Amino acid sequence: MATPLPPDGFADRPRLHIDLTALAANYTILQKASGKAQCAAVVKADAYGLGMDETVPVLLAAGCRHFFVAQLAEGVRLRHIISTCAESDKSFDASAIYVLSGLAANAENDYVTYRLHPCLISLAQIKNWQAHCRKAGNHPAALFLDTGFNRLGLSFDDIAEMSETNEIFEGWTLDLIASHLACADTPDHPMNRAQLEAFHTMTALLPPAPRSLANTGGIFLGDAYRLDMTRPGIGLYGGMAFPDDAAARQTVARLRAPILQTRRLSAGDAIGYGASFTADHEMRIGIVGLGYSDGLPRSFGQFNPPRVRLGLGDREAAILGRISMDSFAIDLTDADDSIGADSMVEIFGDTTPIDGLAEQGQTISYELLTQLGSRYKRIYKT
Ligand SMILES: *Cc1c(COP(=O)(O)O)cnc(C)c1O
Protein backbone atom coordinates (compact mmCIF):
# COMPACT_ATOMS: atom_id res chain seq x y z
CA MET A 1 0.00 0.00 0.00
CA ALA A 2 1.28 3.44 -0.86
CA THR A 3 2.54 5.66 1.97
CA PRO A 4 -0.23 8.13 2.81
CA LEU A 5 0.19 11.83 2.08
CA PRO A 6 1.23 13.98 5.06
CA PRO A 7 -1.36 15.97 6.98
CA ASP A 8 -1.39 19.70 6.40
CA GLY A 9 -0.25 21.28 9.57
CA PHE A 10 3.16 20.04 10.70
CA ALA A 11 4.66 22.58 13.07
CA ASP A 12 7.76 23.17 10.94
CA ARG A 13 5.70 24.51 8.06
CA PRO A 14 5.44 28.25 7.32
CA ARG A 15 1.90 29.60 7.33
CA LEU A 16 0.32 32.05 4.94
CA HIS A 17 -2.87 33.55 6.37
CA ILE A 18 -5.14 35.18 3.79
CA ASP A 19 -8.00 37.30 5.08
CA LEU A 20 -10.76 37.24 2.46
CA THR A 21 -12.98 39.59 4.49
CA ALA A 22 -10.20 42.18 4.29
CA LEU A 23 -9.99 41.58 0.53
CA ALA A 24 -13.72 42.29 0.17
CA ALA A 25 -13.36 45.39 2.36
CA ASN A 26 -10.51 46.68 0.18
CA TYR A 27 -12.63 46.14 -2.94
CA THR A 28 -15.46 48.13 -1.37
CA ILE A 29 -13.10 50.96 -0.40
CA LEU A 30 -11.64 51.07 -3.91
CA GLN A 31 -15.09 50.94 -5.52
CA LYS A 32 -16.15 53.93 -3.38
CA ALA A 33 -12.90 55.75 -4.13
CA SER A 34 -13.54 55.15 -7.84
CA GLY A 35 -16.60 57.41 -7.64
CA LYS A 36 -18.87 56.93 -10.66
CA ALA A 37 -16.38 54.62 -12.39
CA GLN A 38 -16.79 50.84 -12.36
CA CYS A 39 -14.14 49.19 -10.22
CA ALA A 40 -12.62 46.16 -11.95
CA ALA A 41 -10.20 43.73 -10.28
CA VAL A 42 -6.81 42.77 -11.66
CA VAL A 43 -6.29 39.09 -10.80
CA LYS A 44 -3.27 38.28 -12.98
CA ALA A 45 -0.47 36.07 -11.61
CA ASP A 46 -3.00 34.02 -9.62
CA ALA A 47 -4.43 37.10 -7.93
CA TYR A 48 -0.96 38.44 -7.07
CA GLY A 49 -0.02 35.10 -5.54
CA LEU A 50 -3.01 34.88 -3.20
CA GLY A 51 -5.03 32.42 -5.30
CA MET A 52 -7.62 33.11 -7.98
CA ASP A 53 -9.76 30.16 -6.83
CA GLU A 54 -10.29 31.69 -3.39
CA THR A 55 -10.23 35.42 -4.16
CA VAL A 56 -12.45 35.59 -7.25
CA PRO A 57 -15.62 34.27 -5.51
CA VAL A 58 -15.12 36.92 -2.83
CA LEU A 59 -14.65 39.69 -5.39
CA LEU A 60 -17.78 38.56 -7.25
CA ALA A 61 -19.77 38.57 -4.00
CA ALA A 62 -18.44 42.08 -3.29
CA GLY A 63 -19.95 43.23 -6.60
CA CYS A 64 -17.02 43.06 -8.99
CA ARG A 65 -18.05 42.22 -12.58
CA HIS A 66 -14.94 43.18 -14.56
CA PHE A 67 -11.67 41.28 -14.31
CA PHE A 68 -8.23 41.66 -15.86
CA VAL A 69 -5.62 38.95 -16.36
CA ALA A 70 -2.30 39.09 -18.20
CA GLN A 71 -2.33 35.87 -20.19
CA LEU A 72 -4.85 33.88 -22.21
CA ALA A 73 -4.45 30.75 -20.04
CA GLU A 74 -5.24 32.82 -16.94
CA GLY A 75 -8.38 34.06 -18.66
CA VAL A 76 -9.51 30.53 -19.49
CA ARG A 77 -9.00 29.47 -15.88
CA LEU A 78 -10.81 32.55 -14.62
CA ARG A 79 -13.79 31.86 -16.90
CA HIS A 80 -13.98 28.37 -15.41
CA ILE A 81 -13.93 29.79 -11.86
CA ILE A 82 -16.57 32.40 -12.63
CA SER A 83 -18.86 29.93 -14.38
CA THR A 84 -18.60 27.63 -11.34
CA CYS A 85 -19.57 30.53 -9.06
CA ALA A 86 -22.43 31.38 -11.43
CA GLU A 87 -24.11 28.09 -10.51
CA SER A 88 -25.11 29.76 -7.24
CA ASP A 89 -25.66 33.30 -8.59
CA LYS A 90 -26.46 33.66 -12.30
CA SER A 91 -25.57 37.37 -12.33
CA PHE A 92 -21.88 36.42 -12.01
CA ASP A 93 -21.95 34.82 -15.44
CA ALA A 94 -22.08 38.15 -17.28
CA SER A 95 -18.71 39.20 -15.83
CA ALA A 96 -16.25 40.52 -18.41
CA ILE A 97 -12.69 39.20 -18.53
CA TYR A 98 -10.00 41.27 -20.24
CA VAL A 99 -6.68 39.75 -21.33
CA LEU A 100 -3.92 42.36 -21.18
CA SER A 101 -1.19 40.66 -23.22
CA GLY A 102 -2.98 41.23 -26.53
CA LEU A 103 -4.40 38.72 -29.00
CA ALA A 104 -2.33 35.52 -28.96
CA ALA A 105 -1.50 34.36 -32.49
CA ASN A 106 -3.95 31.83 -33.97
CA ALA A 107 -5.95 31.66 -30.74
CA GLU A 108 -8.87 33.90 -31.78
CA ASN A 109 -11.32 31.06 -31.26
CA ASP A 110 -10.28 30.58 -27.62
CA TYR A 111 -11.21 34.17 -26.76
CA VAL A 112 -14.64 33.56 -28.28
CA THR A 113 -15.15 30.14 -26.64
CA TYR A 114 -14.22 31.37 -23.16
CA ARG A 115 -15.78 34.81 -23.63
CA LEU A 116 -12.53 36.72 -23.13
CA HIS A 117 -11.98 40.26 -24.34
CA PRO A 118 -8.51 40.62 -25.83
CA CYS A 119 -6.85 44.00 -25.24
CA LEU A 120 -5.70 44.62 -28.82
CA ILE A 121 -2.29 46.27 -28.91
CA SER A 122 -1.46 46.62 -32.61
CA LEU A 123 -3.16 47.31 -35.95
CA ALA A 124 -2.34 43.75 -37.00
CA GLN A 125 -4.19 42.38 -33.97
CA ILE A 126 -7.23 44.55 -34.67
CA LYS A 127 -7.32 43.30 -38.26
CA ASN A 128 -7.03 39.68 -37.10
CA TRP A 129 -9.85 40.16 -34.61
CA GLN A 130 -12.00 41.83 -37.23
CA ALA A 131 -11.33 39.04 -39.75
CA HIS A 132 -12.18 36.43 -37.13
CA CYS A 133 -15.40 38.20 -36.12
CA ARG A 134 -16.47 38.41 -39.76
CA LYS A 135 -16.44 34.58 -39.79
CA ALA A 136 -17.40 33.79 -36.18
CA GLY A 137 -19.77 36.64 -35.37
CA ASN A 138 -19.49 39.97 -33.60
CA HIS A 139 -17.46 39.77 -30.36
CA PRO A 140 -16.16 42.43 -27.98
CA ALA A 141 -12.54 43.49 -27.56
CA ALA A 142 -10.67 46.37 -25.96
CA LEU A 143 -8.03 48.66 -27.39
CA PHE A 144 -4.94 49.18 -25.28
CA LEU A 145 -3.08 52.42 -25.97
CA ASP A 146 0.50 53.34 -25.24
CA THR A 147 0.43 56.83 -23.72
CA GLY A 148 4.11 57.02 -22.77
CA PHE A 149 4.88 53.86 -20.79
CA ASN A 150 6.46 52.31 -23.89
CA ARG A 151 5.40 48.82 -22.96
CA LEU A 152 2.38 47.40 -24.79
CA GLY A 153 -0.18 49.24 -26.85
CA LEU A 154 -1.17 51.17 -29.94
CA SER A 155 0.93 54.26 -30.62
CA PHE A 156 -0.34 57.70 -31.52
CA ASP A 157 0.62 57.02 -35.16
CA ASP A 158 -1.42 53.79 -35.14
CA ILE A 159 -4.44 55.72 -33.87
CA ALA A 160 -3.99 58.48 -36.42
CA GLU A 161 -3.81 55.88 -39.20
CA MET A 162 -6.93 54.09 -37.92
CA SER A 163 -8.91 57.29 -37.58
CA GLU A 164 -8.62 58.02 -41.31
CA THR A 165 -11.30 55.42 -41.92
CA ASN A 166 -13.67 53.79 -39.47
CA GLU A 167 -13.72 50.62 -41.56
CA ILE A 168 -11.45 48.89 -39.05
CA PHE A 169 -14.18 49.06 -36.38
CA GLU A 170 -16.79 47.22 -38.43
CA GLY A 171 -17.88 43.70 -37.52
CA TRP A 172 -16.71 43.66 -33.89
CA THR A 173 -17.57 45.59 -30.72
CA LEU A 174 -15.13 48.03 -29.15
CA ASP A 175 -16.15 47.86 -25.47
CA LEU A 176 -13.20 49.47 -23.66
CA ILE A 177 -10.25 51.75 -24.38
CA ALA A 178 -7.47 51.42 -21.80
CA SER A 179 -3.97 52.62 -21.07
CA HIS A 180 -1.60 52.29 -18.11
CA LEU A 181 0.16 54.87 -15.96
CA ALA A 182 3.91 54.64 -15.39
CA CYS A 183 4.16 56.79 -12.25
CA ALA A 184 0.77 56.56 -10.51
CA ASP A 185 2.45 55.82 -7.17
CA THR A 186 4.23 59.21 -7.39
CA PRO A 187 1.29 61.68 -7.39
CA ASP A 188 3.43 64.73 -8.24
CA HIS A 189 5.17 63.13 -11.19
CA PRO A 190 4.57 65.16 -14.40
CA MET A 191 4.22 61.90 -16.31
CA ASN A 192 0.74 61.37 -14.82
CA ARG A 193 -0.74 64.52 -16.33
CA ALA A 194 1.14 63.96 -19.61
CA GLN A 195 -0.28 60.45 -19.94
CA LEU A 196 -3.81 61.62 -19.08
CA GLU A 197 -3.59 64.29 -21.78
CA ALA A 198 -2.18 61.83 -24.32
CA PHE A 199 -5.03 59.44 -23.47
CA HIS A 200 -7.64 62.15 -24.12
CA THR A 201 -5.96 63.17 -27.38
CA MET A 202 -5.91 59.58 -28.61
CA THR A 203 -9.39 58.57 -27.47
CA ALA A 204 -10.82 61.68 -29.18
CA LEU A 205 -9.74 60.13 -32.49
CA LEU A 206 -11.48 56.82 -31.74
CA PRO A 207 -15.14 55.81 -31.67
CA PRO A 208 -16.75 56.43 -28.26
CA ALA A 209 -16.27 53.60 -25.75
CA PRO A 210 -15.79 53.32 -21.98
CA ARG A 211 -12.29 54.39 -20.94
CA SER A 212 -9.95 53.05 -18.26
CA LEU A 213 -6.62 54.47 -17.12
CA ALA A 214 -6.23 54.11 -13.34
CA ASN A 215 -4.53 51.27 -11.48
CA THR A 216 -4.59 51.41 -7.65
CA GLY A 217 -2.37 54.48 -7.51
CA GLY A 218 -4.29 56.13 -10.34
CA ILE A 219 -7.56 55.99 -8.39
CA PHE A 220 -6.04 58.33 -5.81
CA LEU A 221 -4.70 60.83 -8.37
CA GLY A 222 -8.13 62.43 -8.55
CA ASP A 223 -11.42 62.23 -10.37
CA ALA A 224 -9.89 63.12 -13.75
CA TYR A 225 -8.04 59.79 -13.77
CA ARG A 226 -10.97 57.55 -12.84
CA LEU A 227 -12.91 57.89 -16.11
CA ASP A 228 -15.33 54.97 -16.69
CA MET A 229 -13.46 52.04 -15.17
CA THR A 230 -10.63 51.65 -12.66
CA ARG A 231 -8.32 48.62 -12.53
CA PRO A 232 -6.77 48.13 -9.10
CA GLY A 233 -4.62 45.12 -8.31
CA ILE A 234 -2.20 45.67 -5.44
CA GLY A 235 -4.64 47.74 -3.37
CA LEU A 236 -7.08 44.83 -3.24
CA TYR A 237 -4.41 42.57 -1.79
CA GLY A 238 -3.31 44.98 0.92
CA GLY A 239 0.00 45.78 -0.73
CA MET A 240 -0.29 49.55 -0.89
CA ALA A 241 -1.34 52.06 1.73
CA PHE A 242 -4.24 54.23 0.58
CA PRO A 243 -3.57 57.96 0.98
CA ASP A 244 -7.15 58.43 2.15
CA ASP A 245 -6.93 57.85 5.91
CA ALA A 246 -10.68 57.66 6.21
CA ALA A 247 -10.55 54.42 4.26
CA ALA A 248 -7.49 52.65 5.63
CA ARG A 249 -6.63 49.61 3.56
CA GLN A 250 -6.80 46.33 5.37
CA THR A 251 -4.05 43.75 5.65
CA VAL A 252 -4.91 40.69 3.57
CA ALA A 253 -1.79 38.50 3.73
CA ARG A 254 0.18 37.53 6.81
CA LEU A 255 3.19 35.24 6.52
CA ARG A 256 4.59 33.46 9.57
CA ALA A 257 7.31 30.87 10.01
CA PRO A 258 8.64 29.00 13.04
CA ILE A 259 12.02 29.41 14.68
CA LEU A 260 13.55 25.94 14.30
CA GLN A 261 16.48 26.47 16.64
CA THR A 262 18.32 29.20 18.53
CA ARG A 263 22.07 29.47 19.07
CA ARG A 264 24.54 31.63 20.95
CA LEU A 265 27.42 33.22 19.09
CA SER A 266 30.67 34.61 20.42
CA ALA A 267 32.49 37.55 18.87
CA GLY A 268 34.18 36.27 15.70
CA ASP A 269 31.55 33.58 14.88
CA ALA A 270 30.16 33.75 11.35
CA ILE A 271 26.67 32.91 10.07
CA GLY A 272 25.61 30.98 7.01
CA TYR A 273 26.78 30.59 3.41
CA GLY A 274 29.82 32.61 2.51
CA ALA A 275 30.27 33.43 6.21
CA SER A 276 29.06 36.84 5.13
CA PHE A 277 28.08 38.08 8.62
CA THR A 278 30.46 37.90 11.57
CA ALA A 279 29.36 38.69 15.12
CA ASP A 280 31.40 41.42 16.83
CA HIS A 281 29.87 40.70 20.23
CA GLU A 282 27.98 37.87 21.94
CA MET A 283 24.68 37.29 20.23
CA ARG A 284 21.65 35.05 20.33
CA ILE A 285 20.22 34.14 16.94
CA GLY A 286 17.17 32.23 15.72
CA ILE A 287 17.04 30.07 12.59
CA VAL A 288 13.67 30.66 10.91
CA GLY A 289 12.22 27.88 8.74
CA LEU A 290 11.54 29.78 5.54
CA GLY A 291 13.96 30.55 2.73
CA TYR A 292 14.33 31.79 -0.80
CA SER A 293 12.51 28.75 -2.18
CA ASP A 294 9.48 30.05 -0.26
CA GLY A 295 9.76 33.44 -1.91
CA LEU A 296 11.84 35.44 0.54
CA PRO A 297 14.26 37.14 -1.86
CA ARG A 298 17.83 35.95 -1.42
CA SER A 299 18.86 39.56 -1.97
CA PHE A 300 17.46 40.40 1.49
CA GLY A 301 20.60 38.80 2.91
CA GLN A 302 23.02 40.79 0.79
CA PHE A 303 23.21 43.94 2.92
CA ASN A 304 26.26 44.62 5.03
CA PRO A 305 25.61 45.87 7.63
CA PRO A 306 22.25 44.04 7.77
CA ARG A 307 19.32 46.34 6.96
CA VAL A 308 16.17 44.19 6.66
CA ARG A 309 14.37 43.97 10.01
CA LEU A 310 11.32 41.99 11.03
CA GLY A 311 8.93 43.12 13.74
CA LEU A 312 9.10 40.86 16.79
CA GLY A 313 6.53 41.86 19.40
CA ASP A 314 7.50 45.42 20.35
CA ARG A 315 11.08 44.93 19.11
CA GLU A 316 12.76 44.43 15.77
CA ALA A 317 15.06 41.65 14.66
CA ALA A 318 17.54 42.02 11.80
CA ILE A 319 18.01 39.31 9.19
CA LEU A 320 21.65 38.20 9.54
CA GLY A 321 23.81 36.61 6.84
CA ARG A 322 22.60 35.08 3.61
CA ILE A 323 19.14 33.65 3.07
CA SER A 324 19.31 29.86 2.53
CA MET A 325 16.87 27.84 0.45
CA ASP A 326 14.86 26.76 3.52
CA SER A 327 15.91 29.06 6.34
CA PHE A 328 17.51 32.30 7.45
CA ALA A 329 18.91 33.74 10.68
CA ILE A 330 17.54 36.62 12.77
CA ASP A 331 19.09 38.51 15.63
CA LEU A 332 17.41 37.61 18.94
CA THR A 333 20.04 39.25 21.16
CA ASP A 334 17.62 41.93 22.39
CA ALA A 335 14.49 39.80 22.09
CA ASP A 336 12.51 38.50 25.01
CA ASP A 337 13.89 35.18 26.32
CA SER A 338 10.52 33.59 25.75
CA ILE A 339 11.10 33.82 21.99
CA GLY A 340 12.90 30.64 20.99
CA ALA A 341 12.49 27.33 19.23
CA ASP A 342 8.90 26.82 17.97
CA SER A 343 8.00 30.53 18.35
CA MET A 344 6.37 31.88 15.21
CA VAL A 345 8.01 34.88 13.54
CA GLU A 346 6.00 37.18 11.32
CA ILE A 347 7.74 37.78 7.99
CA PHE A 348 5.08 40.30 7.00
CA GLY A 349 1.60 41.18 8.18
CA ASP A 350 0.76 43.36 11.17
CA THR A 351 4.07 44.17 12.86
CA THR A 352 5.99 44.20 9.59
CA PRO A 353 3.74 45.67 6.87
CA ILE A 354 4.52 44.12 3.50
CA ASP A 355 5.36 47.47 1.86
CA GLY A 356 7.79 48.30 4.64
CA LEU A 357 9.52 44.95 4.33
CA ALA A 358 9.74 45.30 0.56
CA GLU A 359 11.18 48.78 0.81
CA GLN A 360 13.88 47.71 3.27
CA GLY A 361 14.88 44.97 0.84
CA GLN A 362 14.79 47.34 -2.16
CA THR A 363 11.88 45.65 -3.84
CA ILE A 364 8.09 46.15 -3.98
CA SER A 365 5.16 44.39 -2.33
CA TYR A 366 4.04 43.20 -5.80
CA GLU A 367 7.17 41.09 -6.08
CA LEU A 368 6.93 39.66 -2.55
CA LEU A 369 3.31 38.62 -3.11
CA THR A 370 3.73 37.14 -6.57
CA GLN A 371 6.81 35.15 -5.50
CA LEU A 372 5.07 33.52 -2.52
CA GLY A 373 6.03 29.87 -2.62
CA SER A 374 4.07 26.64 -2.74
CA ARG A 375 5.20 25.08 0.56
CA TYR A 376 3.06 27.14 2.89
CA LYS A 377 0.07 25.94 4.75
CA ARG A 378 -2.37 28.43 3.26
CA ILE A 379 -5.09 29.41 5.66
CA TYR A 380 -8.01 31.34 4.17
CA LYS A 381 -10.20 33.25 6.59
CA THR A 382 -13.69 34.43 5.61
C1 LIG B 1 -1.00 45.04 -13.22
C2 LIG B 1 -1.81 46.06 -13.92
C3 LIG B 1 -2.79 46.81 -13.22
C4 LIG B 1 -2.93 46.79 -11.72
O1 LIG B 1 -1.97 47.66 -11.15
P1 LIG B 1 -1.82 47.88 -9.58
O2 LIG B 1 -0.69 48.84 -9.46
O3 LIG B 1 -1.51 46.54 -9.00
O4 LIG B 1 -3.10 48.42 -9.06
C5 LIG B 1 -3.62 47.64 -13.96
N1 LIG B 1 -3.48 47.75 -15.30
C6 LIG B 1 -2.53 47.08 -15.99
C7 LIG B 1 -2.41 47.28 -17.46
C8 LIG B 1 -1.64 46.24 -15.33
O5 LIG B 1 -0.69 45.60 -16.01
Ligand as a Chemical Component Dictionary entry (heavy atoms), coordinates in Angstrom:
data_LIG
# 
_chem_comp.id                   LIG 
_chem_comp.type                 NON-POLYMER 
_chem_comp.pdbx_formal_charge   0 
_chem_comp.three_letter_code    LIG 
# 
loop_
_chem_comp_atom.comp_id 
_chem_comp_atom.atom_id 
_chem_comp_atom.alt_atom_id 
_chem_comp_atom.type_symbol 
_chem_comp_atom.charge 
_chem_comp_atom.model_Cartn_x 
_chem_comp_atom.model_Cartn_y 
_chem_comp_atom.model_Cartn_z 
_chem_comp_atom.pdbx_ordinal 
LIG C1 C1 C 0 -1.004 45.045 -13.218 1  
LIG C2 C2 C 0 -1.811 46.062 -13.916 2  
LIG C3 C3 C 0 -2.788 46.812 -13.223 3  
LIG C4 C4 C 0 -2.933 46.785 -11.719 4  
LIG O1 O1 O 0 -1.973 47.663 -11.152 5  
LIG P1 P1 P 0 -1.824 47.882 -9.576  6  
LIG O2 O2 O 0 -0.691 48.836 -9.465  7  
LIG O3 O3 O 0 -1.512 46.540 -9.002  8  
LIG O4 O4 O 0 -3.102 48.424 -9.061  9  
LIG C5 C5 C 0 -3.623 47.643 -13.960 10 
LIG N1 N1 N 0 -3.484 47.752 -15.298 11 
LIG C6 C6 C 0 -2.530 47.077 -15.988 12 
LIG C7 C7 C 0 -2.412 47.280 -17.460 13 
LIG C8 C8 C 0 -1.642 46.237 -15.328 14 
LIG O5 O5 O 0 -0.690 45.604 -16.008 15 
# 
loop_
_chem_comp_bond.comp_id 
_chem_comp_bond.atom_id_1 
_chem_comp_bond.atom_id_2 
_chem_comp_bond.value_order 
_chem_comp_bond.pdbx_ordinal 
LIG C1 C2 SING 1  
LIG C2 C3 SING 2  
LIG C2 C8 DOUB 3  
LIG C3 C4 SING 4  
LIG C3 C5 DOUB 5  
LIG C4 O1 SING 6  
LIG O1 P1 SING 7  
LIG P1 O2 DOUB 8  
LIG P1 O3 SING 9  
LIG P1 O4 SING 10 
LIG C5 N1 SING 11 
LIG N1 C6 DOUB 12 
LIG C6 C7 SING 13 
LIG C6 C8 SING 14 
LIG C8 O5 SING 15 
# 
